[in-house]
Amino acid sequence: MAIPEFPQFAPLVLEHKTEVDRAFAEMEPTISEFTFTNLFMWQHYYNISVSRMHGCILFLAEPPGKKPFFYPPWGQGDTGRAARDCLQFLADKGEAGHIERVPQDYIERYAHSLRGLEITPDPDNDDYVYSSQDLIFLEGRRLHAKRNAIRKVHKVGDNEYRAIDEGLIGPCLELQELWCRQQHRELYLSLAEETMAVKTIFDNYQALGVKGGAILINGRVEAFSIGERLNSDTLVIHVEKANLAIPGLYAVINQQFAEHEARDHKYVNREQDLGDKGLRMAKRSYYPSAMVRKFKVAR
């Protein structure tokens, strides 16, 4: 299905995958949001629609009850002009909108075109990027606790890493539901949205072409992770879940997924912390090699 020309927009659907993938392959992104899978799995929440303008693909997000925003216009066309026209489009609708999740390299590349616009940091959405070798081998004193946690899990029962196939999708979804029940009740709404995103991936698992791996203990799925190629040297992790009743299991799925799926990639992007203190502490405990800084751009 072809993406329409601006000012027409169409809801993002699976049939747009080939065209979106081609745009990301031609000009490789660094932000975790820019794979088709990430955009598609959160379509139900962000209500994303697509259009074309000045040789670029536009991604418009209109989450219910929140202000609409554009992701960075993407492509080899006149990107700076497209960014300004996106902001004008929102202004014409009476919206004081932004372009969000704009990476620092994008700001630098189009500095001339973005001159005069308001650019503000968005640290809660900065991506954590790690050396794949660091995640695989966990060498050094500072990662000793991770190695120790993994050893403890191995004592729980027979551990096995398996690539996710059709036969493991059901057990993975059961673990997702268990994980939700283990969380605090006040998080129910956001957990429901996340579960829908995970279900969207599994419902379209083959078509999306993602990589998935699970940890089975005594034959039962107790952790899983899903990721895919972000760019030529980086794998991005979209989902990672583990049974919270088994301490250290997150360290196991993190290490095993990197060992089995990230060996051909120099880096692993483990997405943002969304301002959550616990998530931030967990991500920092692996000592990222770099951060992908993101910004908001407004008139």
Residue pairs with C-beta under 8 A, 6 or more apart in sequence:
1 10
1 13
1 15
1 16
2 19
3 10
3 16
3 19
3 20
3 50
3 51
3 52
3 57
4 10
4 50
4 51
4 52
5 51
5 52
5 53
6 51
6 52
6 53
6 58
6 85
6 89
7 51
7 89
8 51
9 49
9 50
9 51
9 58
9 60
10 16
10 49
10 50
10 51
11 43
11 47
11 48
11 49
11 50
12 39
12 40
12 43
12 48
12 49
12 50
12 59
14 40
14 204
14 207
16 36
16 50
17 36
17 40
17 207
17 208
19 57
20 36
20 39
20 50
20 57
21 36
23 57
23 74
23 75
24 34
24 35
24 36
24 74
26 75
26 76
27 74
27 75
27 76
28 230
28 231
28 232
29 35
29 74
29 103
29 230
29 231
30 103
30 105
30 127
30 230
30 231
30 234
30 269
30 292
31 72
31 101
31 103
31 127
31 292
31 294
32 38
32 127
32 230
32 236
32 238
32 269
32 271
32 272
32 292
33 39
33 71
33 101
34 71
34 74
34 230
35 228
35 229
35 230
35 236
35 238
36 208
37 201
37 208
37 210
37 228
37 238
38 236
38 238
39 46
39 48
39 59
39 71
40 200
40 204
40 208
41 197
41 198
41 200
41 201
41 238
42 48
42 197
43 200
44 193
44 196
44 197
44 200
45 63
45 193
45 196
45 197
46 61
46 62
46 63
47 61
47 62
47 63
47 64
48 59
48 60
48 61
48 62
49 59
49 60
49 62
50 57
50 58
50 59
50 60
51 57
51 58
51 60
52 58
53 73
53 77
53 82
53 85
53 86
54 73
54 77
54 78
54 79
54 81
54 82
54 85
55 75
55 76
55 77
55 78
55 82
56 73
56 74
56 75
56 77
56 78
56 79
56 82
57 73
57 74
57 75
58 70
58 73
58 82
58 86
59 70
59 71
59 74
60 68
60 69
60 70
60 86
61 68
61 69
61 70
61 71
61 100
62 68
67 95
67 96
67 97
67 98
68 90
68 93
68 95
68 97
69 90
69 97
69 98
69 99
69 100
70 83
70 86
70 87
70 90
70 97
70 98
70 99
70 100
71 99
71 100
71 101
72 79
72 83
72 99
72 101
72 102
72 103
72 106
73 79
73 82
73 83
73 86
73 99
75 82
79 110
79 113
80 110
80 112
80 113
80 114
81 113
83 99
83 110
83 113
83 114
83 117
83 297
84 113
84 117
86 99
87 97
87 98
87 99
87 117
87 297
87 298
87 299
88 299
90 96
90 97
91 97
91 299
96 298
96 299
97 298
98 296
98 297
98 298
99 296
99 297
99 298
100 122
100 125
100 294
100 296
100 297
101 122
101 125
101 294
102 119
102 294
102 295
102 296
102 297
103 292
103 293
103 294
103 295
104 292
104 293
104 294
104 295
107 114
107 119
107 295
107 297
114 297
117 297
117 298
117 299
118 297
118 298
118 299
119 295
119 296
119 297
120 295
120 296
120 298
121 293
121 294
121 295
122 294
122 295
122 296
123 275
123 293
124 272
124 273
124 274
124 275
125 272
125 274
125 294
126 272
126 273
126 291
126 292
126 293
126 294
127 269
127 270
127 271
127 272
127 291
127 292
127 294
128 269
128 270
128 271
128 272
128 273
128 283
128 284
128 286
128 288
128 291
129 234
129 267
129 268
129 269
129 270
129 288
129 289
129 290
129 291
129 292
130 267
130 268
130 270
130 286
130 287
130 288
130 289
131 266
131 267
131 268
131 289
132 235
132 258
132 262
132 263
132 265
132 266
132 267
132 268
134 143
134 286
134 287
134 289
135 254
135 255
135 258
135 262
135 268
135 286
136 255
136 258
136 259
136 262
136 263
138 146
138 147
138 150
138 255
142 287
143 286
143 287
145 285
146 251
146 254
146 255
146 285
146 286
149 247
149 248
149 251
149 252
150 248
150 251
150 252
150 255
152 247
152 248
153 159
153 217
153 246
153 247
153 248
153 249
153 251
153 252
156 217
156 246
157 217
157 218
158 217
158 218
158 219
159 215
159 216
159 217
159 252
160 215
160 216
160 217
161 213
161 214
161 215
161 216
161 256
161 259
161 260
162 168
162 213
162 214
162 216
163 211
163 212
163 213
163 214
163 260
164 172
164 205
164 212
164 213
164 214
164 224
164 226
166 205
168 212
168 214
168 221
168 224
169 202
169 205
171 214
171 220
171 221
172 202
172 212
172 214
172 221
172 224
172 241
173 198
173 199
173 202
174 221
175 221
175 222
175 223
175 224
175 241
175 243
176 195
176 198
176 199
176 241
177 195
178 243
179 241
179 242
179 243
179 244
180 191
180 192
180 194
180 195
182 243
182 244
182 245
183 191
197 239
198 239
198 241
201 208
201 210
201 226
201 238
201 239
205 212
208 228
209 228
210 226
210 227
210 228
210 238
211 226
211 227
211 228
211 235
211 261
212 224
212 225
212 226
212 227
213 224
213 225
213 253
213 256
213 257
213 260
213 261
214 221
214 223
214 224
214 225
214 253
215 221
215 222
215 223
215 224
215 242
215 249
215 252
215 253
215 256
216 222
217 246
222 242
222 243
222 246
222 249
223 240
223 241
223 242
223 243
223 249
223 250
223 252
223 253
224 239
224 240
224 241
224 253
225 237
225 239
225 240
225 241
225 253
225 254
225 257
226 237
226 238
226 239
226 240
227 235
227 236
227 237
227 238
227 239
227 257
227 261
227 262
227 268
228 235
228 236
228 238
229 235
229 236
229 265
230 236
230 269
233 265
233 266
233 267
234 265
234 266
234 267
234 268
234 269
235 261
235 262
235 265
235 267
235 268
235 269
236 268
236 269
236 270
236 271
237 257
237 268
237 269
237 270
237 271
238 271
240 250
240 253
240 254
240 257
240 270
242 249
242 250
242 252
242 253
243 249
250 282
254 286
258 268
262 268
267 289
267 290
269 292
270 283
270 286
270 288
272 294
273 279
273 280
273 283
